């Protein structure tokens, strides 16, 4: 008994925040209860053909897991902890939910998640997380079963009309929403400082799961009508996973890991596109360089982990200020860069620069435990240039001009310097434009 208590107390679950513990245990208990009620409410007997089809689908799920194991492992390494992971087994769960009795569909949920944890996630995912993920999928699948049992005349079985295909689409959407919503809730309860932007930053990636659900409908049709064609489905699944990995790696290479902003290379590419657009349209372009004041002192005093928190907080404020059209990126170290498209004057750019400065000045972070102060504030210096580019203007020209303005701002700290230039871009900026409004 003592060993059992020691083993239970050693669970990683107890090291999570209290709200996270409550949510996880409540969802686990609810999933078991709802799954049991679903089996009772939809009492479909299991026939020999059902067992054969379940065996074939389970074998395909195992084969797909093995064929995509290395891809999934690399995706798991690159996956952000603040983003819901994509359920790569949705195809088999969806197919089973449509054509097999509820007990087998729920059994497929458990089987596929055990396979994924054992072959892909064992070294990176604590068991309590795997159990919680399984519970969220069980809940979603149970609700999908209830929808299908209500809306399909021949449930379990293939849809016969367009309306019944719509019922399947609704069941798949509900299953996804339950799983995604509960995973997001768990991430938020585990780390309350995670912003909504981070939690929902990869919604486009969920398209892969939607595709897997749609493929699950085709698998359901195939297992009933032409089972020998299932190997072709495996080829499609492997291709989809490898394609998603390439897309994910490309995205990771273009996004700064600490801030979520564009890397300097990606920012430069986006800035060049905006420059060409401005040249063609004859519109103004603004470029701001932002440098955090005394950032080295912050790192030296509070540590580099706290410094990373500062960078993330600043990045959140910059995202809140710029438009989707504009290019915002981490230039390097504690320096950030913004290209503002369709800007009409240096005064307009000056107002944006001042808002950026005030946003950063308004950041208040709780100091690490054991420090003499309770909170830490941040300031930044901002240099900018407004320019109507001609064919000879380059992004590097604008960066150099904005960097010169930033150098001027750094002399006083926590201030802005914005210049106006006209083509051709001069090497020296007009002195009458060097003064900015005094910092508040």
SEFINU-285637 format. One line per field, with one value per residue (C-alpha): residue number from 1; residue in three letters; chain; x, y, z. Coordinates in Angstrom, 2 decimals, m for minus. Example, Ala and Ser with C-alpha at 12.3 -4.5 7.8 and 13.67 -1.06 7.14 Angstrom:
<recs>
i	c(1, 2)
aa	c(ala, ser)
ch	c(A, A)
px	c(12.30, 13.67)
py	c(m4.50, m1.06)
pz	c(7.80, 7.14)
</recs>
This chain:
<recs>
i	c(1, 2, 3, 4, 5, 6, 7, 8, 9, 10, 11, 12, 13, 14, 15, 16, 17, 18, 19, 20, 21, 22, 23, 24, 25, 26, 27, 28, 29, 30, 31, 32, 33, 34, 35, 36, 37, 38, 39, 40, 41, 42, 43, 44, 45, 46, 47, 48, 49, 50, 51, 52, 53, 54, 55, 56, 57, 58, 59, 60, 61, 62, 63, 64, 65, 66, 67, 68, 69, 70, 71, 72, 73, 74, 75, 76, 77, 78, 79, 80, 81, 82, 83, 84, 85, 86, 87, 88, 89, 90, 91, 92, 93, 94, 95, 96, 97, 98, 99, 100, 101, 102, 103, 104, 105, 106, 107, 108, 109, 110, 111, 112, 113, 114, 115, 116, 117, 118, 119, 120, 121, 122, 123, 124, 125, 126, 127, 128, 129, 130, 131, 132, 133, 134, 135, 136, 137, 138, 139, 140, 141, 142, 143, 144, 145, 146, 147, 148, 149, 150, 151, 152, 153, 154, 155, 156, 157, 158, 159, 160, 161, 162, 163, 164, 165, 166, 167, 168, 169, 170, 171, 172, 173, 174, 175, 176, 177, 178, 179, 180, 181, 182, 183, 184, 185, 186, 187, 188, 189, 190, 191, 192, 193, 194, 195, 196, 197, 198, 199, 200, 201, 202, 203, 204, 205, 206, 207, 208, 209, 210, 211, 212, 213, 214, 215, 216, 217, 218, 219, 220, 221, 222, 223, 224, 225, 226, 227, 228, 229, 230, 231, 232, 233, 234, 235, 236, 237, 238, 239, 240, 241, 242, 243, 244, 245, 246, 247, 248, 249, 250, 251, 252, 253, 254, 255, 256, 257, 258, 259, 260, 261, 262, 263, 264, 265, 266, 267, 268, 269, 270, 271, 272, 273, 274, 275, 276, 277, 278, 279, 280, 281, 282, 283, 284, 285, 286, 287, 288, 289, 290, 291, 292, 293, 294, 295, 296, 297, 298, 299, 300, 301, 302, 303, 304, 305, 306, 307, 308, 309, 310, 311, 312, 313, 314, 315, 316, 317, 318, 319, 320, 321, 322, 323, 324, 325, 326, 327, 328, 329, 330, 331, 332, 333, 334, 335, 336, 337, 338, 339, 340, 341, 342, 343, 344, 345, 346, 347, 348, 349, 350, 351, 352, 353, 354, 355, 356, 357, 358, 359, 360, 361, 362, 363, 364, 365, 366, 367, 368, 369, 370, 371, 372, 373, 374, 375, 376, 377, 378, 379, 380, 381, 382, 383, 384, 385, 386, 387, 388, 389, 390, 391, 392, 393, 394, 395, 396, 397, 398, 399, 400, 401, 402, 403, 404, 405, 406, 407, 408, 409, 410, 411, 412, 413, 414, 415, 416, 417, 418, 419, 420, 421, 422, 423, 424, 425, 426, 427, 428, 429, 430, 431, 432, 433, 434, 435, 436, 437, 438, 439, 440)
aa	c(unk, unk, unk, unk, unk, unk, unk, unk, unk, unk, unk, unk, unk, unk, unk, unk, unk, unk, unk, unk, unk, unk, unk, unk, unk, unk, unk, unk, unk, unk, unk, unk, unk, unk, unk, unk, unk, unk, unk, unk, unk, unk, unk, unk, unk, unk, unk, unk, unk, unk, unk, unk, unk, unk, unk, unk, unk, unk, unk, unk, unk, unk, unk, unk, unk, unk, unk, unk, unk, unk, unk, unk, unk, unk, unk, unk, unk, unk, unk, unk, unk, unk, unk, unk, unk, unk, unk, unk, unk, unk, unk, unk, unk, unk, unk, unk, unk, unk, unk, unk, unk, unk, unk, unk, unk, unk, unk, unk, unk, unk, unk, unk, unk, unk, unk, unk, unk, unk, unk, unk, unk, unk, unk, unk, unk, unk, unk, unk, unk, unk, unk, unk, unk, unk, unk, unk, unk, unk, unk, unk, unk, unk, unk, unk, unk, unk, unk, unk, unk, unk, unk, unk, unk, unk, unk, unk, unk, unk, unk, unk, unk, unk, unk, unk, unk, unk, unk, unk, unk, unk, unk, unk, unk, unk, unk, unk, unk, unk, unk, unk, unk, unk, unk, unk, unk, unk, unk, unk, unk, unk, unk, unk, unk, unk, unk, unk, unk, unk, unk, unk, unk, unk, unk, unk, unk, unk, unk, unk, unk, unk, unk, unk, unk, unk, unk, unk, unk, unk, unk, unk, unk, unk, unk, unk, unk, unk, unk, unk, unk, unk, unk, unk, unk, unk, unk, unk, unk, unk, unk, unk, unk, unk, unk, unk, unk, unk, unk, unk, unk, unk, unk, unk, unk, unk, unk, unk, unk, unk, unk, unk, unk, unk, unk, unk, unk, unk, unk, unk, unk, unk, unk, unk, unk, unk, unk, unk, unk, unk, unk, unk, unk, unk, unk, unk, unk, unk, unk, unk, unk, unk, unk, unk, unk, unk, unk, unk, unk, unk, unk, unk, unk, unk, unk, unk, unk, unk, unk, unk, unk, unk, unk, unk, unk, unk, unk, unk, unk, unk, unk, unk, unk, unk, unk, unk, unk, unk, unk, unk, unk, unk, unk, unk, unk, unk, unk, unk, unk, unk, unk, unk, unk, unk, unk, unk, unk, unk, unk, unk, unk, unk, unk, unk, unk, unk, unk, unk, unk, unk, unk, unk, unk, unk, unk, unk, unk, unk, unk, unk, unk, unk, unk, unk, unk, unk, unk, unk, unk, unk, unk, unk, unk, unk, unk, unk, unk, unk, unk, unk, unk, unk, unk, unk, unk, unk, unk, unk, unk, unk, unk, unk, unk, unk, unk, unk, unk, unk, unk, unk, unk, unk, unk, unk, unk, unk, unk, unk, unk, unk, unk, unk, unk, unk, unk, unk, unk, unk, unk, unk, unk, unk, unk, unk, unk, unk, unk, unk, unk, unk, unk, unk)
ch	c(A, A, A, A, A, A, A, A, A, A, A, A, A, A, A, A, A, A, A, A, A, A, A, A, A, A, A, A, A, A, A, A, A, A, A, A, A, A, A, A, A, A, A, A, A, A, A, A, A, A, A, A, A, A, A, A, A, A, A, A, A, A, A, A, A, A, A, A, A, A, A, A, A, A, A, A, A, A, A, A, A, A, A, A, A, A, A, A, A, A, A, A, A, A, A, A, A, A, A, A, A, A, A, A, A, A, A, A, A, A, A, A, A, A, A, A, A, A, A, A, A, A, A, A, A, A, A, A, A, A, A, A, A, A, A, A, A, A, A, A, A, A, A, A, A, A, A, A, A, A, A, A, A, A, A, A, A, A, A, A, A, A, A, A, A, A, A, A, A, A, A, A, A, A, A, A, A, A, A, A, A, A, A, A, A, A, A, A, A, A, A, A, A, A, A, A, A, A, A, A, A, A, A, A, A, A, A, A, A, A, A, A, A, A, A, A, A, A, A, A, A, A, A, A, A, A, A, A, A, A, A, A, A, A, A, A, A, A, A, A, A, A, A, A, A, A, A, A, A, A, A, A, A, A, A, A, A, A, A, A, A, A, A, A, A, A, A, A, A, A, A, A, A, A, A, A, A, A, A, A, A, A, A, A, A, A, A, A, A, A, A, A, A, A, A, A, A, A, A, A, A, A, A, A, A, A, A, A, A, A, A, A, A, A, A, A, A, A, A, A, A, A, A, A, A, A, A, A, A, A, A, A, A, A, A, A, A, A, A, A, A, A, A, A, A, A, A, A, A, A, A, A, A, A, A, A, A, A, A, A, A, A, A, A, A, A, A, A, A, A, A, A, A, A, A, A, A, A, A, A, A, A, A, A, A, A, A, A, A, A, A, A, A, A, A, A, A, A, A, A, A, A, A, A, A, A, A, A, A, A, A, A, A, A, A, A, A, A, A, A, A, A, A, A, A, A, A, A, A, A, A, A, A, A, A, A, A, A, A, A)
px	c(0.00, 2.86, 4.38, 1.04, 0.73, 4.30, 3.62, 0.45, 2.17, 4.90, 2.49, 3.41, m0.26, 0.16, 2.87, 0.41, m1.56, m4.65, m7.16, m5.45, m5.71, m9.43, m10.13, m8.18, m9.82, m13.30, m12.96, m11.57, m14.49, m17.02, m15.60, m16.00, m19.55, m20.67, m19.11, m20.96, m24.25, m23.78, m23.34, m26.51, m28.56, m27.47, m27.57, m26.28, m25.28, m21.87, m21.91, m19.13, m18.74, m18.36, m15.50, m13.79, m14.09, m12.85, m9.85, m9.07, m9.39, m7.30, m4.62, m4.68, m4.41, m1.37, 0.21, m0.44, 1.11, 4.23, 4.55, 4.19, 5.94, 9.10, 7.12, 4.89, 7.92, 9.43, 6.09, 5.91, 9.37, 8.46, 5.03, 4.41, 3.15, 0.68, m1.09, m3.51, m1.87, m3.56, m5.22, m3.62, m5.82, m9.10, m9.47, m9.82, m11.98, m14.34, m14.66, m15.38, m17.91, m19.92, m20.07, m19.53, m21.43, m20.69, m18.70, m16.27, m16.03, m15.10, m12.71, m10.98, m10.44, m8.62, m6.66, m5.39, m4.37, m2.52, m0.69, 0.22, 1.45, 3.47, 5.05, 5.31, 4.76, 6.00, 9.28, 7.76, 4.24, 3.43, 0.79, m1.78, m1.73, m2.25, m5.17, m6.69, m6.38, m8.04, m10.85, m11.49, m11.71, m13.98, m16.32, m16.37, m16.88, m19.71, m21.54, m20.89, m22.41, m25.54, m25.86, m25.40, m27.82, m30.43, m29.83, m28.97, m31.77, m29.43, m27.02, m24.45, m23.93, m23.26, m25.22, m27.79, m28.76, m27.21, m28.95, m27.30, m23.92, m24.72, m25.44, m22.02, m20.39, m22.18, m21.06, m17.44, m17.57, m18.94, m16.30, m13.54, m14.92, m15.14, m11.61, m10.10, m11.96, m10.99, m7.35, m7.22, m8.84, m6.19, m3.36, m4.84, m5.37, m1.82, m0.29, m2.67, m0.25, m0.71, m2.45, m5.52, m3.44, m1.01, m3.79, m5.46, m2.31, m2.46, m6.11, m5.05, m3.20, m6.51, m7.36, m5.30, m7.64, m10.67, m9.12, m8.56, m12.23, m13.29, m10.93, m12.56, m15.87, m14.15, m12.55, m16.00, m17.31, m14.24, m14.36, m17.96, m17.77, m14.11, m11.87, m9.00, m8.55, m7.56, m3.78, m4.29, m5.67, m2.48, m0.44, m2.59, m2.21, 1.57, 1.70, m0.52, 1.65, 4.87, 3.34, 2.23, 5.72, 7.30, 4.77, 5.41, 9.18, 8.85, 6.63, 9.02, 11.91, 10.03, 8.86, 11.07, 10.70, 10.90, 8.44, 6.25, 7.09, 8.69, 12.38, 14.62, 14.83, 11.07, 10.53, 12.97, 11.13, 7.75, 9.23, 10.51, 7.02, 5.53, 8.27, 7.46, 3.78, 4.53, 6.75, 3.99, 1.27, 3.40, 2.36, 4.40, 6.13, 7.17, 9.85, 10.34, 13.24, 12.55, 15.29, 14.58, 16.40, 18.86, 17.86, 21.27, 20.79, 17.42, 19.02, 21.91, 19.62, 16.69, 18.07, 17.63, 14.33, 12.85, 14.43, 12.54, 9.32, 10.10, 10.61, 7.30, 5.45, 6.87, 5.99, 2.38, 2.16, 3.64, 1.15, m1.63, m0.50, 0.29, m2.15, m2.18, m0.84, 2.24, 5.45, 6.51, 9.53, 12.34, 15.43, 17.79, 18.52, 16.28, 15.61, 12.39, 11.41, 8.08, 7.21, 4.01, 2.34, 0.24, 1.45, 0.72, 3.21, 5.98, 3.49, 1.29, 4.32, 5.36, 1.99, 2.38, 5.90, 4.65, 1.86, 4.40, 6.64, 3.74, 2.54, 5.99, 6.29, 2.98, 4.22, 4.40, 5.81, 5.93, 9.55, 11.00, 10.67, 13.32, 13.96, 13.89, 11.18, 7.69, 7.31, 9.54, 8.73, 10.28, 11.02, 12.13, 13.68, 12.12, 13.65, 11.71, 11.70, 8.82, 9.60, 7.84, 10.06, 11.22, 12.72, 16.16, 15.01, 15.85, 14.77, 18.37, 18.30, 15.24, 16.73, 19.90, 17.91, 15.68, 18.74, 20.29, 17.11, 17.19, 20.77, 19.55, 16.70, 19.05, 20.93, 17.95, 16.26, 12.51, 11.87, 11.23, 12.97, 11.13, 12.44, 10.94, 12.85, 11.97, 13.39, 16.19, 16.83, 19.48, 22.40, 21.78, 18.35, 16.80, 17.77, 14.47, 12.66, 14.75, 12.69, 9.84, 7.25, 8.73, 8.12, 5.17)
py	c(0.00, 2.36, 1.68, 2.39, 5.73, 6.67, 5.75, 7.81, 10.80, 10.62, 11.27, 14.30, 15.33, 16.60, 19.00, 20.85, 23.90, 23.12, 24.30, 22.04, 19.04, 19.65, 20.01, 16.86, 14.66, 16.04, 15.46, 11.94, 11.01, 12.63, 10.79, 7.38, 8.22, 9.61, 6.68, 4.20, 6.07, 6.19, 2.43, 1.96, 4.51, 3.09, m0.68, m2.00, m5.65, m6.67, m9.13, m11.22, m8.84, m5.96, m7.75, m8.49, m4.87, m3.65, m5.95, m4.64, m1.01, m1.65, m3.24, m0.26, 2.09, 0.16, 0.20, 3.93, 4.60, 2.65, 4.22, 7.76, 7.24, 9.16, 11.98, 12.22, 12.24, 15.17, 16.99, 16.41, 17.93, 21.00, 21.35, 24.42, 23.56, 26.45, 24.97, 22.04, 19.05, 17.55, 14.15, 12.07, 9.00, 10.78, 8.91, 5.50, 6.76, 8.50, 5.43, 3.18, 5.62, 5.58, 1.86, m0.01, m0.24, 2.43, 0.11, m0.67, 2.99, 3.95, 1.01, 2.35, 5.68, 3.92, 1.65, 4.40, 6.65, 3.81, 3.14, 6.82, 7.15, 3.93, 4.43, 8.23, 10.15, 7.94, 9.80, 13.28, 13.05, 12.27, 9.52, 11.88, 14.01, 10.96, 9.87, 13.35, 13.52, 10.11, 11.34, 14.42, 12.25, 9.78, 12.61, 13.97, 10.50, 9.72, 12.87, 12.02, 8.56, 10.10, 12.47, 9.66, 7.36, 10.13, 11.33, 8.16, 5.74, 2.79, 3.52, 2.09, 2.10, 4.21, 7.40, 7.13, 10.76, 14.21, 14.99, 12.01, 13.15, 16.47, 14.61, 12.96, 16.36, 17.72, 14.75, 15.21, 18.95, 18.36, 15.71, 18.08, 21.06, 19.08, 17.73, 21.05, 23.10, 20.85, 20.69, 24.50, 24.71, 22.38, 24.42, 27.65, 26.21, 24.82, 28.14, 31.05, 33.55, 32.00, 34.54, 33.79, 34.60, 31.81, 29.33, 29.85, 30.57, 27.32, 27.03, 26.64, 23.49, 21.98, 21.70, 18.49, 17.05, 18.11, 16.30, 13.23, 13.23, 13.53, 10.70, 8.72, 8.90, 7.47, 4.73, 3.86, 3.49, 1.51, m0.98, m1.78, m1.87, m2.48, m3.45, m4.42, m0.70, 0.22, 0.06, 3.04, 4.96, 4.24, 5.74, 8.89, 9.18, 8.86, 11.52, 13.89, 13.51, 14.11, 17.15, 18.55, 18.02, 19.99, 22.79, 22.79, 22.95, 25.82, 27.68, 27.02, 28.38, 31.63, 32.27, 33.33, 30.71, 33.13, 35.76, 34.18, 37.06, 36.67, 35.91, 38.57, 36.63, 36.23, 39.87, 41.04, 38.99, 40.44, 43.96, 43.54, 42.57, 45.65, 47.81, 46.56, 47.20, 50.75, 51.38, 50.25, 52.26, 55.32, 55.17, 55.85, 53.23, 53.51, 51.51, 51.43, 49.94, 49.28, 48.60, 47.72, 49.98, 48.38, 44.85, 43.43, 44.73, 42.97, 39.71, 40.10, 41.00, 38.62, 35.90, 34.95, 33.14, 36.38, 38.15, 35.76, 36.73, 40.36, 39.61, 37.73, 40.54, 43.12, 40.92, 40.70, 44.48, 44.90, 42.40, 44.38, 47.59, 46.56, 45.50, 42.11, 43.83, 45.20, 43.27, 42.83, 40.77, 40.24, 41.81, 40.25, 40.27, 42.89, 44.70, 44.56, 45.88, 46.97, 47.96, 50.00, 49.98, 52.79, 55.44, 58.97, 61.09, 61.10, 62.54, 59.45, 57.22, 59.34, 58.68, 54.94, 55.02, 56.87, 54.35, 51.53, 53.26, 53.79, 50.21, 48.91, 51.43, 50.12, 46.52, 45.43, 41.99, 40.23, 39.90, 36.42, 35.09, 36.29, 39.64, 42.94, 44.38, 43.03, 44.20, 45.11, 47.73, 48.15, 51.03, 51.18, 53.59, 53.83, 55.09, 55.41, 56.65, 57.51, 57.26, 57.16, 54.63, 54.75, 51.96, 52.42, 52.12, 48.91, 47.54, 47.78, 51.52, 51.96, 49.80, 51.90, 55.14, 53.85, 52.52, 55.98, 57.39, 54.69, 55.66, 59.19, 57.93, 55.71, 58.80, 59.81, 56.41, 55.85, 58.25, 58.28, 59.79, 59.72, 61.21, 62.07, 61.27, 61.80, 59.91, 59.48, 58.25, 60.55, 59.36, 62.05, 62.75, 66.18, 67.73, 69.61, 66.29, 64.81, 66.05, 63.92, 64.78, 64.55, 61.18, 61.12)
pz	c(0.00, 0.81, m2.62, m4.27, m2.46, m3.38, m7.01, m7.09, m5.48, m8.12, m10.99, m13.08, m12.94, m9.36, m10.51, m12.76, m11.54, m9.45, m12.11, m14.63, m12.28, m11.71, m15.43, m16.35, m13.72, m14.46, m18.23, m17.69, m15.44, m17.78, m20.79, m19.12, m18.02, m21.39, m23.28, m21.04, m21.45, m25.23, m25.45, m23.39, m25.35, m28.73, m28.10, m31.42, m31.34, m32.70, m35.60, m37.11, m40.06, m37.59, m35.85, m39.17, m40.28, m36.92, m37.23, m40.73, m39.64, m36.52, m38.69, m41.02, m38.02, m36.79, m40.26, m40.66, m37.24, m38.16, m41.61, m40.27, m36.92, m37.75, m39.36, m36.26, m33.97, m35.87, m35.81, m32.05, m31.57, m33.65, m32.09, m29.94, m26.41, m26.69, m29.73, m29.90, m31.59, m34.65, m34.17, m36.90, m36.16, m36.93, m40.22, m38.54, m35.70, m38.14, m40.36, m37.39, m35.97, m39.21, m40.04, m36.76, m33.46, m30.82, m28.55, m31.38, m32.38, m28.80, m28.69, m31.82, m30.02, m27.18, m29.53, m31.83, m28.94, m27.22, m30.49, m30.92, m27.36, m27.45, m30.87, m31.08, m27.85, m25.01, m24.52, m24.83, m23.42, m19.76, m19.44, m17.91, m21.08, m23.29, m21.09, m21.21, m25.00, m25.27, m23.01, m25.16, m28.28, m26.45, m25.55, m29.09, m30.59, m28.14, m29.20, m32.85, m32.30, m30.78, m33.75, m36.28, m34.46, m34.59, m38.16, m40.15, m40.97, m41.38, m38.53, m38.29, m42.02, m45.06, m45.78, m48.54, m49.17, m49.26, m45.97, m44.31, m45.60, m43.92, m40.68, m40.90, m41.50, m38.41, m36.30, m37.45, m36.70, m33.20, m32.47, m33.61, m31.67, m28.41, m28.76, m29.83, m27.22, m24.32, m25.41, m25.63, m22.18, m20.75, m22.27, m20.91, m17.41, m17.34, m18.41, m17.73, m19.30, m22.74, m24.96, m27.07, m30.16, m29.24, m28.45, m31.81, m33.85, m35.82, m36.76, m40.38, m39.35, m38.27, m41.96, m41.91, m39.29, m41.34, m44.29, m42.13, m41.11, m44.76, m45.65, m42.85, m44.73, m47.82, m45.70, m44.33, m47.88, m48.91, m45.98, m46.83, m50.63, m51.68, m48.73, m51.05, m51.90, m48.33, m49.04, m51.37, m48.41, m46.48, m49.31, m49.21, m45.42, m45.57, m48.31, m46.27, m43.18, m45.05, m46.73, m43.38, m41.99, m44.85, m44.35, m40.62, m41.04, m43.53, m41.08, m38.20, m40.26, m40.89, m37.30, m34.42, m31.69, m28.74, m29.95, m32.61, m34.95, m38.36, m38.45, m39.93, m43.22, m43.47, m42.47, m45.15, m47.78, m46.74, m46.65, m50.20, m51.36, m49.70, m51.24, m54.75, m54.10, m52.93, m55.97, m58.34, m56.59, m55.80, m52.14, m49.04, m46.96, m43.33, m41.56, m37.79, m35.85, m32.15, m29.62, m25.98, m23.53, m21.10, m22.12, m21.22, m17.69, m17.51, m18.62, m16.19, m13.27, m13.72, m15.98, m19.61, m19.03, m17.77, m20.72, m23.01, m21.20, m21.94, m25.63, m25.81, m24.03, m26.43, m29.41, m28.19, m28.01, m31.49, m32.94, m31.30, m32.97, m36.55, m39.25, m40.97, m44.09, m42.33, m41.77, m38.15, m37.18, m34.74, m36.28, m33.77, m30.04, m28.45, m31.74, m33.76, m37.19, m38.65, m42.22, m42.43, m45.85, m47.36, m44.93, m46.13, m44.15, m41.60, m39.10, m39.45, m38.98, m35.99, m34.34, m34.90, m33.47, m30.40, m29.86, m30.11, m27.58, m25.16, m25.53, m24.57, m21.76, m20.40, m20.05, m16.41, m15.65, m12.32, m11.21, m10.58, m7.05, m4.64, m6.32, m4.42, m6.68, m7.36, m10.95, m13.88, m16.52, m19.95, m22.29, m25.90, m28.36, m31.82, m35.03, m38.26, m41.81, m44.16, m47.85, m51.20, m52.98, m56.58, m58.65, m57.09, m53.45, m51.59, m48.25, m47.07, m47.84, m45.63, m42.87, m42.89, m42.69, m39.88, m38.07, m38.19, m36.67, m33.99, m33.16, m32.52, m30.33, m28.29, m27.13, m24.99, m24.49, m24.37, m27.23, m30.96, m33.96, m37.28, m40.54, m43.90, m47.06, m50.72, m53.72, m54.39, m50.86, m49.33, m47.31, m44.69, m43.29, m43.04, m39.69, m39.28, m38.98, m36.16, m33.26, m31.95, m29.32, m25.82, m24.15, m21.79)
</recs>
